[in-house]
């Protein structure tokens, strides 16, 4: 299921990342079969969603010829697996620390998305060139925190419409929201620090390898147009 083409430039490290992704997919497929046999249709739908989401990199390659580096594939697959399969399907949200871990991870993941969005756009002619590193890092944090706020609004709306969902604790809704936003911010700040270190000196190989891999595997996305006089 995994996108084998994205390991061409670094087969050893890429193979490890994609093996982890393949293991996650195999566990989900096994779970899907068991839930179908049990006729547990709610978990069938949720597990199927996990499998589809982990296949997004492969779908991007087949449809748009966009290669996602294995570093980012495994991070996104792990997050989906932990949040939906283990969290919602297997009920791990009953542990108080699980929500903290997932919100910290979401801040980290969204921070990566925010940082990469502007960094990669800066390699094209779609936005002004030479954006300062501090802005890239600031945008990564604000992007992640903003989406974290949107998610908290969604949880609040769901609880108002269907109180039985209890997405926010009835006894500590405000505290739950604040804890979630704080750990979202912490995760995003970690990415911003990594991004700053990468822009200044090329350190933090995880983020650097992912960025370099994406640039190397998708050169046509970043070709600047020739200006005509």
Backbone bond lengths (Angstrom), bond angles and torsions (degrees), N, CA, C in turn:
res aa  C-N    CA-C-N  psi(-1)  N-CA   C-N-CA  omega(-1)  CA-C   N-CA-C  phi
1 X - - - 1.462 - - 1.516 112.49 -
2 X 1.326 117.33 -32.72 1.457 120.62 -174.54 1.511 111.16 -70.88
3 X 1.317 115.88 160.48 1.458 122.40 -176.59 1.524 109.88 -84.46
4 X 1.314 116.82 93.18 1.462 121.80 -174.68 1.519 111.40 -66.03
5 X 1.357 118.02 -31.05 1.453 120.98 -176.45 1.521 113.18 -59.50
6 X 1.328 117.55 -25.96 1.454 120.15 -174.63 1.519 113.01 -78.02
7 X 1.342 118.36 2.02 1.462 120.93 179.98 1.522 112.26 -103.03
8 X 1.315 118.61 8.56 1.458 121.03 -172.60 1.521 112.96 -62.20
9 X 1.335 117.35 -42.42 1.455 120.13 -174.80 1.522 113.32 -77.23
10 X 1.312 118.17 -25.25 1.467 121.80 -178.50 1.527 108.27 -144.11
11 X 1.347 117.72 76.17 1.459 121.04 -172.20 1.517 113.88 -63.10
12 X 1.342 118.72 -33.76 1.465 120.59 -176.39 1.529 111.22 -68.75
13 X 1.343 115.50 -57.47 1.467 118.96 -178.39 1.520 110.83 -68.44
14 X 1.323 116.51 -42.71 1.457 119.64 179.27 1.511 111.71 -61.48
15 X 1.344 116.67 -36.35 1.453 119.66 179.08 1.516 112.20 -63.56
16 X 1.338 117.08 -37.77 1.469 120.80 178.51 1.523 110.19 -64.55
17 X 1.338 116.58 -47.44 1.464 120.35 -179.32 1.524 111.45 -61.60
18 X 1.332 116.76 -44.47 1.452 120.15 -177.61 1.526 111.95 -72.73
19 X 1.340 117.29 -26.19 1.461 119.98 174.05 1.524 110.17 -65.82
20 X 1.335 116.08 -42.02 1.471 120.08 177.07 1.524 110.01 -61.42
21 X 1.337 116.66 -44.01 1.465 120.72 178.86 1.523 110.66 -61.79
22 X 1.339 116.73 -41.73 1.468 120.70 -179.93 1.530 111.17 -64.95
23 X 1.340 117.14 -37.32 1.468 120.77 177.82 1.526 110.17 -63.63
24 X 1.341 116.21 -43.43 1.467 120.37 177.65 1.527 110.40 -59.58
25 X 1.323 116.75 -44.49 1.460 120.45 179.50 1.524 111.44 -63.81
26 X 1.340 116.70 -40.00 1.470 120.25 -179.99 1.523 111.63 -64.30
27 X 1.344 116.21 -41.04 1.466 120.29 177.75 1.526 110.17 -61.92
28 X 1.328 116.05 -42.05 1.470 120.17 -179.64 1.525 111.63 -66.31
29 X 1.333 116.70 -39.81 1.469 119.97 178.54 1.526 110.01 -64.17
30 X 1.331 116.70 -42.57 1.464 120.36 177.32 1.526 110.48 -61.37
31 X 1.331 115.87 -44.80 1.461 119.79 177.26 1.512 111.74 -60.93
32 X 1.328 117.06 -40.51 1.471 121.29 179.60 1.524 110.83 -60.36
33 X 1.332 116.25 -44.23 1.464 120.32 179.81 1.530 110.38 -62.32
34 X 1.323 116.86 -44.34 1.465 120.78 -179.32 1.527 111.27 -63.47
35 X 1.335 116.84 -41.48 1.462 119.87 -179.69 1.517 111.60 -68.44
36 X 1.328 117.45 -34.20 1.465 120.46 176.05 1.529 109.86 -65.06
37 X 1.332 116.47 -44.36 1.468 120.35 178.85 1.525 111.39 -61.78
38 X 1.333 115.88 -34.58 1.469 120.27 179.27 1.527 112.16 -84.08
39 X 1.315 116.52 -7.45 1.467 123.30 -176.09 1.532 111.75 58.92
40 X 1.310 114.32 36.84 1.463 121.51 176.27 1.532 106.98 -90.78
41 X 1.328 116.05 81.28 1.464 121.00 -167.15 1.520 113.28 -68.67
42 X 1.326 117.81 -31.57 1.465 119.69 177.98 1.530 110.63 -61.29
43 X 1.329 115.83 -46.89 1.462 119.48 179.33 1.526 112.11 -72.89
44 X 1.316 116.72 -25.51 1.466 119.66 174.01 1.528 109.63 -61.90
45 X 1.332 116.05 -46.00 1.468 120.75 -179.13 1.526 110.22 -64.60
46 X 1.334 117.22 -47.21 1.465 120.59 -178.80 1.534 111.76 -62.30
47 X 1.330 116.38 -43.12 1.457 119.88 -179.79 1.527 111.03 -66.77
48 X 1.329 116.57 -39.14 1.464 120.05 176.84 1.529 110.55 -61.65
49 X 1.324 116.61 -37.82 1.472 120.73 177.18 1.531 110.78 -62.53
50 X 1.334 116.42 -40.74 1.467 120.10 178.46 1.524 109.81 -60.61
51 X 1.330 116.59 -46.64 1.466 120.69 -178.42 1.522 110.66 -61.51
52 X 1.324 116.99 -44.30 1.467 120.80 179.81 1.527 111.11 -62.26
53 X 1.330 116.84 -43.83 1.465 120.25 -178.88 1.526 111.75 -64.32
54 X 1.345 117.19 -36.91 1.468 118.74 178.67 1.528 111.76 -71.44
55 X 1.330 116.51 -15.86 1.465 120.76 179.21 1.528 112.68 -92.41
56 X 1.332 117.33 -1.94 1.467 120.26 -178.76 1.531 112.76 -54.66
57 X 1.361 120.44 -45.53 1.468 119.28 178.42 1.527 113.27 -56.65
58 X 1.337 116.60 -40.52 1.463 119.91 178.37 1.522 111.12 -66.06
59 X 1.342 116.02 -40.05 1.463 119.84 178.87 1.529 111.50 -65.39
60 X 1.332 116.55 -37.68 1.469 120.20 177.40 1.526 110.91 -63.01
61 X 1.343 115.44 -38.75 1.466 118.66 179.27 1.530 111.07 -67.62
62 X 1.318 116.76 -46.37 1.467 119.82 -175.89 1.530 112.60 -70.17
63 X 1.329 116.31 -32.98 1.462 118.98 -176.16 1.526 112.35 -90.37
64 X 1.348 117.09 -42.52 1.466 120.60 -173.18 1.530 113.67 -118.60
65 X 1.359 117.17 -0.18 1.460 121.47 -176.90 1.532 111.90 56.96
66 X 1.340 115.14 39.09 1.461 121.97 175.02 1.525 107.56 -105.32
67 X 1.322 116.57 122.55 1.459 121.74 -178.07 1.529 110.88 -98.45
68 X 1.317 116.52 123.59 1.464 121.80 176.67 1.522 108.21 -94.73
69 X 1.342 118.39 124.59 1.470 120.38 179.84 1.523 111.62 -57.10
70 X 1.337 117.70 145.61 1.468 120.52 -178.06 1.524 113.39 -60.06
71 X 1.358 117.35 -28.04 1.479 119.71 177.47 1.523 110.71 -57.65
72 X 1.326 116.21 -44.33 1.457 120.76 -177.72 1.529 111.45 -79.71
73 X 1.339 116.30 -28.34 1.458 119.09 176.34 1.520 111.17 -61.83
74 X 1.340 116.13 -46.25 1.456 119.03 -175.51 1.529 111.14 -70.60
75 X 1.339 118.46 -35.05 1.468 120.74 177.75 1.525 110.55 -63.52
76 X 1.330 116.91 -47.93 1.463 120.25 -179.00 1.527 111.08 -66.42
77 X 1.336 117.26 -40.27 1.463 120.50 179.59 1.525 111.16 -64.50
78 X 1.327 116.40 -42.11 1.463 120.26 178.39 1.522 111.48 -62.23
79 X 1.334 116.05 -42.75 1.455 119.14 -178.51 1.527 111.02 -63.73
80 X 1.336 116.36 -45.70 1.463 120.20 179.37 1.532 110.23 -62.25
81 X 1.336 115.76 -42.27 1.462 120.45 -179.78 1.527 111.56 -63.08
82 X 1.330 116.39 -45.73 1.463 120.58 -178.28 1.512 112.75 -69.20
83 X 1.330 116.70 -39.68 1.463 119.81 -174.86 1.518 112.90 -79.48
84 X 1.331 117.25 -46.27 1.464 119.59 -174.76 1.527 111.94 -91.33
85 X 1.348 116.57 -52.56 1.469 118.37 -174.45 1.523 111.23 -71.13
86 X 1.345 117.09 -57.03 1.463 118.69 -179.25 1.529 111.92 -75.73
87 X 1.337 116.65 -38.49 1.457 119.77 -177.09 1.509 113.63 -71.35
88 X 1.344 116.35 -59.25 1.466 120.65 -175.47 1.531 112.90 -83.90
89 X 1.341 116.31 -46.73 1.464 119.31 -175.71 1.523 111.49 -73.10
90 X 1.332 117.31 -48.38 1.454 121.06 -176.03 1.524 113.40 -90.29
91 X 1.315 117.50 -3.69 1.463 120.56 172.35 1.513 116.10 78.91
92 X 1.339 117.70 25.11 1.459 120.03 -178.45 1.530 113.18 -71.10
93 X 1.327 116.32 -13.11 1.471 117.98 177.94 1.524 112.21 -67.56
94 X 1.332 116.60 -8.95 1.461 119.37 175.73 1.527 111.56 -68.69
95 X 1.334 116.77 -19.65 1.463 121.39 174.63 1.530 108.16 -86.10
96 X 1.325 116.48 126.93 1.460 119.95 -173.09 1.528 112.27 -60.54
97 X 1.335 117.68 -32.72 1.462 121.07 -175.32 1.525 112.56 -78.47
98 X 1.347 117.18 -16.39 1.463 119.62 -178.25 1.533 111.31 -64.56
99 X 1.323 116.17 -41.81 1.461 120.67 179.57 1.528 110.50 -64.79
100 X 1.332 116.71 -37.31 1.470 120.41 178.07 1.522 110.62 -63.88
101 X 1.325 115.84 -46.28 1.469 120.15 179.31 1.521 110.96 -60.51
102 X 1.329 116.58 -44.64 1.465 119.86 -177.18 1.519 112.18 -67.85
103 X 1.335 118.04 -39.67 1.464 119.65 179.25 1.529 111.10 -69.79
104 X 1.324 117.16 -36.32 1.465 119.19 174.47 1.524 110.21 -62.91
105 X 1.326 115.50 -42.63 1.467 120.27 179.14 1.521 111.57 -65.25
106 X 1.338 116.50 -38.50 1.464 118.97 179.68 1.524 110.67 -66.33
107 X 1.340 116.68 -38.36 1.458 119.57 175.70 1.519 110.86 -62.33
108 X 1.340 116.16 -40.73 1.465 121.58 177.72 1.529 110.63 -63.28
109 X 1.333 116.23 -48.15 1.461 121.04 -177.57 1.525 111.76 -66.26
110 X 1.334 117.02 -44.82 1.468 120.18 179.31 1.521 111.29 -68.01
111 X 1.342 115.95 -32.10 1.460 118.97 175.07 1.522 111.12 -62.66
112 X 1.344 116.21 -40.60 1.460 120.63 176.37 1.526 110.68 -61.62
113 X 1.336 116.01 -44.86 1.470 120.18 -179.87 1.522 110.77 -61.64
114 X 1.357 116.54 -45.29 1.461 120.05 179.88 1.517 112.32 -63.60
115 X 1.326 116.46 -44.25 1.469 121.12 179.85 1.520 110.44 -62.95
116 X 1.330 116.27 -47.74 1.458 120.00 -177.55 1.524 112.11 -65.46
117 X 1.347 116.29 -36.76 1.466 119.68 -178.02 1.523 111.03 -56.26
118 X 1.334 116.33 -50.75 1.457 119.73 -178.17 1.523 111.10 -75.49
119 X 1.333 117.06 -39.51 1.464 120.09 -179.78 1.528 111.13 -59.84
120 X 1.327 116.39 -45.96 1.461 119.58 -177.78 1.522 112.00 -73.51
121 X 1.329 117.46 -36.64 1.461 119.80 175.43 1.527 110.97 -62.34
122 X 1.321 115.66 -32.02 1.460 120.37 179.26 1.529 112.14 -67.78
123 X 1.344 115.62 -14.86 1.452 119.98 177.12 1.534 111.58 -86.20
124 X 1.314 117.08 -4.16 1.458 121.48 -179.84 1.526 109.05 -112.92
125 X 1.332 116.19 -171.76 1.463 120.37 176.82 1.517 111.81 -101.49
126 X 1.352 116.82 19.96 1.461 120.38 -177.04 1.527 113.35 -82.88
127 X 1.319 116.86 -23.86 1.467 120.98 177.01 1.528 107.63 -136.57
128 X 1.357 118.11 162.74 1.467 120.27 -179.61 1.521 111.86 -55.26
129 X 1.315 116.29 145.03 1.457 121.58 -177.38 1.536 111.91 -77.62
130 X 1.315 113.68 162.79 1.465 122.14 172.63 1.529 113.04 59.43
131 X 1.309 116.48 51.68 1.462 120.61 173.04 1.528 108.53 -68.43
132 X 1.306 117.09 137.61 1.465 121.23 -176.00 1.527 110.16 -68.45
133 X 1.338 117.06 144.38 1.463 121.41 -178.68 1.526 113.48 -55.56
134 X 1.336 116.98 -37.30 1.464 119.53 -178.31 1.516 111.44 -62.62
135 X 1.344 116.60 -33.47 1.465 119.37 178.81 1.528 110.48 -70.62
136 X 1.329 116.94 -40.88 1.457 120.06 178.44 1.533 111.07 -58.60
137 X 1.329 114.92 -44.89 1.468 119.46 -179.39 1.519 111.51 -68.59
138 X 1.332 116.57 -40.44 1.465 120.56 178.20 1.521 110.69 -63.54
139 X 1.329 116.77 -41.54 1.463 120.12 179.53 1.527 110.74 -64.02
140 X 1.345 117.64 -39.26 1.459 120.71 179.11 1.526 111.09 -58.11
141 X 1.339 116.26 -43.21 1.463 120.40 -179.76 1.526 111.08 -68.14
142 X 1.327 116.70 -49.27 1.467 119.68 -177.51 1.523 111.65 -65.18
143 X 1.320 117.52 -35.68 1.465 121.22 177.64 1.521 110.60 -61.37
144 X 1.331 116.34 -48.95 1.459 120.98 -178.65 1.532 111.52 -65.28
145 X 1.323 116.67 -44.53 1.463 120.24 -177.83 1.531 110.47 -66.77
146 X 1.323 117.41 -39.51 1.467 120.68 179.08 1.518 110.95 -61.16
147 X 1.331 117.41 -45.62 1.459 119.56 178.21 1.524 111.47 -67.44
148 X 1.335 116.29 -30.90 1.455 119.58 174.35 1.520 111.38 -63.51
149 X 1.330 116.70 -40.16 1.471 121.45 177.15 1.530 110.15 -64.59
150 X 1.330 116.56 -43.23 1.466 120.44 178.66 1.529 110.54 -59.50
151 X 1.334 116.33 -40.15 1.462 119.34 178.53 1.531 111.48 -65.21
152 X 1.322 117.46 -40.73 1.465 119.92 178.71 1.532 111.09 -64.44
153 X 1.331 116.83 -36.78 1.471 120.26 175.53 1.523 109.84 -63.32
154 X 1.343 115.89 -40.28 1.468 120.39 177.96 1.526 110.64 -62.21
155 X 1.333 117.16 -44.84 1.465 120.47 178.79 1.526 110.91 -60.94
156 X 1.337 116.56 -43.24 1.461 121.05 179.76 1.524 110.71 -62.13
157 X 1.346 116.13 -43.78 1.462 120.34 -179.40 1.524 110.90 -64.23
158 X 1.331 116.87 -41.27 1.460 120.29 179.22 1.526 111.48 -62.13
159 X 1.330 116.62 -41.25 1.465 120.04 179.64 1.521 112.17 -68.59
160 X 1.329 116.53 -31.13 1.464 119.55 177.46 1.525 111.11 -72.12
161 X 1.339 115.82 -38.34 1.462 120.36 -178.81 1.525 111.17 -77.67
162 X 1.329 116.14 -43.04 1.469 121.31 -179.17 1.524 108.88 -132.62
163 X 1.336 118.36 86.19 1.467 121.94 -175.66 1.518 114.20 -55.67
164 X 1.316 117.14 -25.91 1.461 120.18 -178.79 1.508 113.80 -65.75
165 X 1.332 117.97 -19.90 1.463 120.76 -179.72 1.521 111.36 -67.50
166 X 1.344 116.46 -34.90 1.467 122.48 177.30 1.534 111.96 48.84
167 X 1.332 116.85 49.48 1.464 120.85 178.32 1.518 111.27 -68.88
168 X 1.333 115.66 -30.11 1.454 120.91 171.61 1.519 107.15 -113.83
169 X 1.306 116.25 133.67 1.459 119.63 -177.24 1.524 111.11 -55.54
170 X 1.328 116.50 128.42 1.460 120.67 -178.41 1.516 112.24 -61.86
171 X 1.332 116.76 -31.32 1.457 120.88 -177.27 1.525 112.77 -86.11
172 X 1.311 116.82 -25.13 1.468 118.89 -175.96 1.525 111.18 -139.47
173 X 1.332 116.70 47.57 1.458 120.84 -176.98 1.516 113.36 -58.38
174 X 1.344 116.98 -46.59 1.461 120.85 -179.10 1.529 110.10 -65.04
175 X 1.327 116.54 -45.74 1.462 120.38 -179.96 1.530 110.41 -62.48
176 X 1.334 116.83 -41.69 1.458 121.18 178.66 1.526 111.05 -60.64
177 X 1.334 115.29 -43.82 1.466 120.08 179.75 1.521 111.38 -63.31
178 X 1.332 116.51 -45.90 1.454 120.43 -178.71 1.531 111.75 -64.73
179 X 1.331 117.39 -41.43 1.460 120.46 177.27 1.528 110.57 -60.38
180 X 1.348 115.47 -43.70 1.461 119.68 -179.27 1.525 111.21 -62.65
181 X 1.335 117.18 -44.51 1.461 120.53 -178.95 1.531 111.67 -67.45
182 X 1.324 116.17 -35.65 1.465 119.70 179.47 1.529 110.76 -65.29
183 X 1.330 116.77 -46.83 1.471 118.55 -179.01 1.529 111.25 -71.58
184 X 1.358 117.56 -31.03 1.464 119.98 171.36 1.524 110.43 -56.74
185 X 1.324 114.78 -45.83 1.466 120.67 -178.36 1.521 111.22 -65.67
186 X 1.335 116.95 -40.93 1.462 120.93 178.78 1.525 110.49 -59.94
187 X 1.334 116.57 -46.26 1.461 120.23 179.29 1.518 111.69 -61.18
188 X 1.340 117.24 -41.51 1.465 121.28 179.58 1.528 111.39 -66.90
189 X 1.338 116.91 -38.35 1.472 120.20 179.27 1.523 110.77 -65.21
190 X 1.330 117.39 -36.73 1.470 120.47 176.94 1.530 109.85 -59.56
191 X 1.335 116.39 -43.92 1.468 120.04 178.29 1.525 110.52 -64.79
192 X 1.343 117.06 -40.69 1.464 120.33 179.89 1.533 110.86 -61.12
193 X 1.325 116.51 -40.61 1.473 120.53 177.44 1.521 110.15 -64.39
194 X 1.326 117.03 -44.07 1.458 120.76 177.20 1.519 111.09 -61.23
195 X 1.349 115.66 -42.42 1.459 119.90 179.17 1.516 112.20 -63.92
196 X 1.332 116.33 -40.94 1.471 120.70 177.89 1.529 110.57 -62.53
197 X 1.332 116.37 -44.51 1.462 120.41 179.44 1.529 110.67 -63.47
198 X 1.330 116.46 -38.08 1.466 119.75 179.11 1.521 110.97 -66.92
199 X 1.332 117.33 -45.63 1.465 120.89 -177.83 1.521 111.92 -66.17
200 X 1.337 116.56 -32.56 1.462 119.93 -177.72 1.523 113.49 -85.22
201 X 1.348 116.68 -33.07 1.458 116.45 -175.75 1.506 115.69 -146.67
202 X 1.334 117.03 6.07 1.454 119.46 179.07 1.514 114.47 75.31
203 X 1.350 117.66 15.41 1.464 120.39 -178.82 1.519 110.91 -83.80
204 X 1.343 114.83 172.67 1.465 124.78 -174.90 1.519 109.20 67.92
205 X 1.335 115.17 84.38 1.462 121.22 -170.75 1.513 113.25 -63.01
206 X 1.355 118.29 -29.28 1.468 119.07 -177.81 1.519 110.96 -59.56
207 X 1.328 116.40 -53.96 1.458 120.20 -179.68 1.521 110.54 -68.91
208 X 1.335 116.21 -40.99 1.467 119.90 -179.00 1.518 110.95 -63.47
209 X 1.331 117.28 -44.44 1.462 120.43 -179.78 1.516 111.34 -63.25
210 X 1.330 116.25 -40.34 1.457 119.66 179.36 1.520 112.18 -63.76
211 X 1.346 116.13 -44.12 1.464 120.47 179.85 1.526 110.63 -65.05
212 X 1.335 115.99 -48.88 1.461 119.49 -179.40 1.528 111.35 -62.41
213 X 1.328 115.55 -37.61 1.458 119.40 179.30 1.518 112.13 -65.20
214 X 1.335 115.96 -42.08 1.461 119.79 179.91 1.530 110.77 -65.27
215 X 1.328 116.75 -42.62 1.462 120.77 179.17 1.530 110.75 -63.70
216 X 1.330 116.61 -42.38 1.459 120.40 -177.20 1.522 112.58 -69.21
217 X 1.331 115.94 -34.91 1.458 119.65 -174.60 1.530 113.18 -87.48
218 X 1.336 117.17 -14.19 1.467 120.39 -177.58 1.524 111.65 -131.07
219 X 1.319 118.82 54.69 1.472 120.23 -175.56 1.527 113.35 -62.42
220 X 1.338 117.32 -30.38 1.470 119.15 -176.93 1.524 112.41 -67.21
221 X 1.344 117.09 -22.11 1.470 119.76 -179.86 1.513 112.06 -73.84
222 X 1.344 116.57 -18.08 1.457 119.58 -172.47 1.532 112.51 -119.90
223 X 1.307 115.45 19.04 1.474 119.48 176.98 1.529 109.03 -76.09
224 X 1.321 116.54 124.06 1.462 121.17 179.55 1.520 109.89 -80.18
225 X 1.318 115.41 139.10 1.453 120.56 -179.85 1.523 110.68 -76.29
226 X 1.327 114.62 141.41 1.454 119.83 176.80 1.524 109.61 -74.79
227 X 1.332 115.81 130.23 1.457 120.19 179.56 1.512 109.77 -84.06
228 X 1.307 115.72 131.95 1.459 120.23 178.12 1.509 110.82 -98.23
229 X 1.292 117.43 140.77 1.449 121.24 -177.49 1.517 110.44 -83.17
